[in-house]
Amino acid sequence: MREGRSEATSQRYSRQYGPTQTKPTNFISLRSTPPHRIPDFDVLVTNPPYSGDHLERCLSFAARCGKPFALLLPNYVYNKNYYRSAVREDLTRPFYLIPKQRYTYTVPDKYVKGSRERVGTSPFFTFWYLGGCRERTDDVVKDVRQGLGLGERLAESIEGLPNDVRDITDTVKKRKNPKARRKEKIKKAKGLMGVQVRQSSCGGGEGGGRGNGDEGGGDANKKKKKRF
């Protein structure tokens, strides 16, 4: 089962990349669909909205549905209290699949005005939160690890998350050493200085032009005086 608002996106990608192996395809909204109206399913796959309480509701449902789940969520979610309270590691045994590069999301056409090109956005670093496999978790982790693509990484726990994908507020996240931080600070300072230099050059060009004109006029006057 895939949680979503419409089937149009799936149909478009099916035409572009070929049919998926998911049959039948059921699209629901976890926010508006009553529990007794949710159809039976084998796996929950979703990239829920990040606004409001969507993330909390999605995690709560995934944790109590009793089925495997694959949730594409921002990297800060694991560091939230609602995640730790909803996804108990002793029951759902979550693990994490990190893509080789940051995902870019396509903005729906109805939200893009005056542009024929599809607009992409990447407000957060996201990766897959997997779990709900219960006693089969070890086998699933093994299968996922064997099927990893080039550059993809797998973390079997929060503690195993790579440092570069950890949330910036994570106290475990290692900071760069002082030398590296100084270099980064100098680099940023040089970048700011470059911007200031360019701005002053532009302003100076205008002022210089006027100044040169005045000077030129002065020279011309001097020449005129010499003629007299």
BADO-74525 format. One line per field, with one value per residue (C-alpha): residue number from 1; residue in three letters; x, y, z. Coordinates in steps of 0.1 Angstrom, whole numbers, always signed. Example, Ala and Ser with C-alpha at 12.3 -4.5 7.8 and 13.67 -1.06 7.14 Angstrom:
BEGIN
pos c(1; 2)
code c(ala; ser)
xx c(+123; +137)
yy c(-45; -11)
zz c(+78; +71)
//
This chain:
BEGIN
pos c(1; 2; 3; 4; 5; 6; 7; 8; 9; 10; 11; 12; 13; 14; 15; 16; 17; 18; 19; 20; 21; 22; 23; 24; 25; 26; 27; 28; 29; 30; 31; 32; 33; 34; 35; 36; 37; 38; 39; 40; 41; 42; 43; 44; 45; 46; 47; 48; 49; 50; 51; 52; 53; 54; 55; 56; 57; 58; 59; 60; 61; 62; 63; 64; 65; 66; 67; 68; 69; 70; 71; 72; 73; 74; 75; 76; 77; 78; 79; 80; 81; 82; 83; 84; 85; 86; 87; 88; 89; 90; 91; 92; 93; 94; 95; 96; 97; 98; 99; 100; 101; 102; 103; 104; 105; 106; 107; 108; 109; 110; 111; 112; 113; 114; 115; 116; 117; 118; 119; 120; 121; 122; 123; 124; 125; 126; 127; 128; 129; 130; 131; 132; 133; 134; 135; 136; 137; 138; 139; 140; 141; 142; 143; 144; 145; 146; 147; 148; 149; 150; 151; 152; 153; 154; 155; 156; 157; 158; 159; 160; 161; 162; 163; 164; 165; 166; 167; 168; 169; 170; 171; 172; 173; 174; 175; 176; 177; 178; 179; 180; 181; 182; 183; 184; 185; 186; 187; 188; 189; 190; 191; 192; 193; 194; 195; 196; 197; 198; 199; 200; 201; 202; 203; 204; 205; 206; 207; 208; 209; 210; 211; 212; 213; 214; 215; 216; 217; 218; 219; 220; 221; 222; 223; 224; 225; 226; 227; 228)
code c(met; arg; glu; gly; arg; ser; glu; ala; thr; ser; gln; arg; tyr; ser; arg; gln; tyr; gly; pro; thr; gln; thr; lys; pro; thr; asn; phe; ile; ser; leu; arg; ser; thr; pro; pro; his; arg; ile; pro; asp; phe; asp; val; leu; val; thr; asn; pro; pro; tyr; ser; gly; asp; his; leu; glu; arg; cys; leu; ser; phe; ala; ala; arg; cys; gly; lys; pro; phe; ala; leu; leu; leu; pro; asn; tyr; val; tyr; asn; lys; asn; tyr; tyr; arg; ser; ala; val; arg; glu; asp; leu; thr; arg; pro; phe; tyr; leu; ile; pro; lys; gln; arg; tyr; thr; tyr; thr; val; pro; asp; lys; tyr; val; lys; gly; ser; arg; glu; arg; val; gly; thr; ser; pro; phe; phe; thr; phe; trp; tyr; leu; gly; gly; cys; arg; glu; arg; thr; asp; asp; val; val; lys; asp; val; arg; gln; gly; leu; gly; leu; gly; glu; arg; leu; ala; glu; ser; ile; glu; gly; leu; pro; asn; asp; val; arg; asp; ile; thr; asp; thr; val; lys; lys; arg; lys; asn; pro; lys; ala; arg; arg; lys; glu; lys; ile; lys; lys; ala; lys; gly; leu; met; gly; val; gln; val; arg; gln; ser; ser; cys; gly; gly; gly; glu; gly; gly; gly; arg; gly; asn; gly; asp; glu; gly; gly; gly; asp; ala; asn; lys; lys; lys; lys; lys; arg; phe)
xx c(+0; +12; -1; -8; -34; -36; -24; -14; +23; +26; +10; +34; +65; +51; +49; +84; +102; +79; +54; +61; +58; +32; -2; -28; -19; -40; -36; -50; -46; -36; -49; -85; -91; -108; -90; -118; -116; -79; -76; -55; -19; +15; +39; +35; +56; +52; +68; +44; +40; +64; +40; +16; +13; +17; +50; +37; +5; +24; +50; +22; +4; +35; +45; +11; +0; +20; +33; +67; +72; +95; +91; +111; +116; +139; +171; +159; +130; +150; +161; +126; +108; +77; +99; +114; +81; +63; +90; +102; +134; +126; +94; +97; +135; +140; +170; +180; +189; +209; +209; +242; +231; +205; +171; +154; +117; +95; +70; +34; +24; -6; +19; +41; +27; +40; +66; +66; +96; +92; +107; +128; +134; +154; +147; +160; +183; +161; +166; +146; +133; +126; +111; +82; +98; +98; +115; +125; +145; +179; +171; +157; +187; +209; +190; +190; +228; +235; +214; +230; +238; +270; +273; +243; +247; +228; +226; +211; +204; +204; +239; +251; +240; +269; +280; +274; +236; +230; +207; +226; +210; +222; +246; +264; +272; +309; +321; +350; +383; +394; +418; +391; +366; +392; +397; +359; +356; +384; +368; +334; +351; +369; +336; +320; +350; +347; +311; +320; +348; +325; +299; +324; +339; +305; +299; +335; +330; +301; +319; +351; +333; +320; +353; +371; +347; +352; +390; +387; +367; +393; +420; +400; +396; +433; +440; +415; +433; +466; +452; +443)
yy c(+0; +35; +65; +94; +118; +106; +80; +104; +105; +67; +64; +90; +72; +38; +52; +66; +38; +8; -9; -15; -48; -35; -50; -39; -3; +13; +50; +63; +93; +83; +116; +114; +77; +61; +30; +7; +19; +12; -18; -48; -45; -62; -33; +5; +27; +65; +99; +118; +156; +172; +199; +198; +165; +143; +128; +119; +103; +84; +70; +61; +42; +25; +14; -1; -15; -47; -47; -38; -2; +20; +57; +84; +110; +140; +132; +151; +128; +101; +128; +138; +126; +115; +92; +75; +71; +58; +36; +13; -4; -36; -40; -25; -29; +0; +3; +30; +31; +62; +71; +79; +115; +139; +134; +162; +163; +175; +202; +193; +212; +229; +247; +259; +290; +304; +278; +248; +232; +209; +225; +205; +212; +196; +213; +185; +155; +125; +88; +56; +46; +8; -15; -36; -68; -83; -117; -115; -83; -99; -117; -85; -65; -91; -89; -51; -50; -75; -53; -20; +1; +21; +48; +36; +29; +9; +16; -10; +14; +51; +47; +34; +64; +80; +113; +132; +124; +130; +159; +191; +191; +156; +158; +127; +144; +150; +185; +192; +196; +232; +234; +224; +248; +276; +269; +268; +301; +317; +304; +320; +352; +353; +347; +376; +398; +389; +400; +433; +439; +433; +456; +484; +479; +484; +515; +528; +524; +548; +572; +568; +575; +607; +616; +609; +631; +659; +655; +654; +686; +702; +693; +707; +739; +741; +736; +764; +786; +778; +788; +822)
zz c(+0; -8; +10; -13; -27; -63; -87; -115; -104; -102; -137; -151; -137; -149; -184; -182; -164; -170; -147; -110; -92; -68; -74; -67; -62; -33; -26; +7; +29; +65; +77; +63; +60; +91; +105; +95; +59; +54; +30; +38; +27; +29; +30; +37; +14; +17; +16; +38; +40; +65; +77; +106; +124; +93; +104; +139; +125; +99; +123; +148; +121; +108; +142; +152; +118; +123; +87; +72; +63; +42; +51; +32; +59; +67; +86; +117; +124; +142; +167; +177; +208; +188; +168; +197; +215; +184; +169; +197; +186; +206; +186; +152; +149; +125; +102; +77; +40; +30; -7; -25; -30; -18; -32; -52; -52; -80; -72; -84; -115; -97; -74; -102; -120; -152; -158; -182; -167; -137; -106; -82; -45; -17; +16; +38; +35; +35; +37; +42; +76; +73; +99; +111; +98; +133; +135; +98; +103; +102; +69; +54; +65; +49; +17; +16; +23; -5; -29; -21; -51; -56; -29; -9; +28; +54; +92; +114; +142; +151; +166; +132; +112; +93; +107; +75; +74; +111; +122; +130; +165; +172; +201; +188; +155; +154; +146; +123; +140; +148; +119; +94; +110; +107; +70; +65; +83; +63; +31; +40; +50; +16; -1; +17; +10; -27; -27; -10; -34; -64; -49; -42; -77; -92; -71; -77; -114; -114; -90; -109; -142; -127; -112; -144; -162; -137; -140; -177; -176; -153; -178; -206; -187; -180; -217; -225; -200; -216; -250; -236)
//
